[in-house]
Amino acid sequence: MRSLFEPFMAWLSPTPPGVRRLGNGEMLLASVQNGAIIAQTFDISLSHAEFVKRDLGNLPEGAWVGTIRKNGRQVVAVNSRTFYGNQLPAPQEVQDAVKANFC
């Protein structure tokens, strides 16, 4: 029953300035460096490699790239298998940057 009320409750809850609200199940590709989102796209048909090539040229030293997804109320960043060889949750500093920018 709770899922019927989620859209209404999300509409009622305030979104902090500068934070983008994601819908349940919505995904995007993003790159994070030094606690900031440096590139993002909602075109999830791109591979992570193509996303980096188009938006950044090369992945900058110390930057992270992966997928951001909202599942229920949780926004999670997941590593790019192409760049990291796994699809595990991103490091905590990346999770913190993502949660500061998306809800």
C-alpha positions as CSV (number, residue, x, y, z in Angstrom):
1,M,0.0,0.0,0.0
2,R,2.8,2.4,0.7
3,S,3.9,2.5,-2.9
4,L,0.6,4.2,-3.8
5,F,1.5,7.1,-1.6
6,E,5.2,7.5,-2.5
7,P,4.7,9.9,-5.4
8,F,2.4,12.1,-3.3
9,M,4.7,12.1,-0.3
10,A,7.7,12.9,-2.5
11,W,5.8,15.9,-3.9
12,L,5.1,17.1,-0.3
13,S,8.7,16.8,0.9
14,P,10.9,19.8,0.2
15,T,13.8,19.4,-2.2
16,P,16.9,21.3,-1.0
17,P,18.2,24.0,-3.4
18,G,20.5,22.6,-6.1
19,V,19.4,19.0,-5.5
20,R,17.7,17.1,-8.4
21,R,14.9,14.8,-7.5
22,L,15.1,11.4,-9.2
23,G,12.0,9.3,-9.8
24,N,11.9,5.8,-8.4
25,G,13.9,3.5,-10.8
26,E,15.4,6.5,-12.7
27,M,19.1,6.1,-13.6
28,L,21.9,8.2,-15.0
29,L,25.6,7.9,-15.8
30,A,27.8,10.3,-13.9
31,S,31.4,11.1,-13.1
32,V,32.5,12.4,-9.7
33,Q,35.8,14.1,-8.8
34,N,36.7,15.8,-5.5
35,G,33.2,15.5,-4.1
36,A,31.5,17.1,-7.1
37,I,29.6,15.8,-10.1
38,I,31.8,16.7,-13.1
39,A,29.6,15.1,-15.8
40,Q,26.3,13.4,-16.1
41,T,23.8,12.2,-18.6
42,F,20.4,10.5,-18.5
43,D,21.3,8.8,-21.8
44,I,21.8,5.4,-20.3
45,S,22.0,3.7,-23.7
46,L,25.7,4.9,-23.7
47,S,28.4,2.7,-22.4
48,H,30.4,4.2,-19.6
49,A,33.4,4.4,-21.9
50,E,31.4,6.3,-24.6
51,F,30.0,8.6,-21.9
52,V,33.5,9.5,-20.6
53,K,34.8,9.9,-24.2
54,R,31.9,12.3,-25.2
55,D,31.8,14.3,-22.0
56,L,35.3,14.3,-20.6
57,G,37.6,13.0,-23.3
58,N,39.5,10.8,-20.8
59,L,38.6,10.0,-17.2
60,P,40.6,12.5,-15.1
61,E,43.0,11.3,-12.5
62,G,41.1,10.5,-9.3
63,A,37.7,10.7,-10.9
64,W,35.0,8.0,-10.5
65,V,32.5,7.0,-13.2
66,G,29.4,4.8,-12.9
67,T,25.7,4.6,-12.7
68,I,23.4,6.4,-10.2
69,R,20.1,4.8,-9.5
70,K,17.2,5.6,-7.2
71,N,15.4,2.5,-5.8
72,G,12.6,3.4,-3.4
73,R,14.0,6.3,-1.3
74,Q,17.6,5.2,-1.7
75,V,20.0,6.9,-4.2
76,V,23.0,4.6,-4.9
77,A,26.1,5.0,-7.0
78,V,27.4,1.8,-8.6
79,N,30.9,1.4,-10.1
80,S,31.4,1.0,-13.8
81,R,32.3,-2.5,-14.7
82,T,34.2,-1.2,-17.7
83,F,36.5,1.0,-15.5
84,Y,36.6,-1.0,-12.3
85,G,35.9,-4.6,-13.2
86,N,32.9,-4.8,-10.9
87,Q,29.5,-3.3,-10.2
88,L,29.8,-2.8,-6.5
89,P,28.6,0.2,-4.6
90,A,30.9,3.2,-5.2
91,P,33.3,4.4,-2.5
92,Q,31.7,6.4,0.4
93,E,33.0,9.8,-0.8
94,V,31.3,9.2,-4.1
95,Q,28.1,8.1,-2.4
96,D,28.2,11.3,-0.3
97,A,28.6,13.5,-3.4
98,V,25.8,11.7,-5.2
99,K,23.4,12.0,-2.2
100,A,24.3,15.7,-1.9
101,N,23.2,16.3,-5.5
102,F,20.3,13.9,-6.0
103,C,17.4,12.7,-3.8
